[in-house]
């Protein structure tokens, strides 16, 4: 392979890799200007132009706290929106009934297919219960 010219891209890449020098940790250098040698400053002088009092006040409150009110958080000042769980105690429930269970009730003879299938028909089978006392008001058909 060394005597004939490289014909494919893969052979050219292998030839380039064979001729290139190996990379080691000793050859890797920093980018120029990445690190600068600055003079060392003692800790009591290293204040970036601010006084000790200014540095003390630089501490910020944790997230969720309103600046100036240190005793109540954001969630205590403005209560949350009631749209998600509002009135959950009066919402209607629709217990699931899969199509497989419905087919099973038909196959076992609990439901007559010549008549319309409604909630009364399902409750009369005694295999499916719907209790309005527990806010169950219908059926949710699932796959």
Secondary structure by P-SEA (a helix, b strand, c coil): ccccccccaaaaaaaaaaabbbbccccccccccccccccccccccccccccaaaaaacccccccccccccccccccccccccccccccccbbbbbbbcaaaaaaaaaaccccccccccaaaaaaaccbbbbcccccccccccc
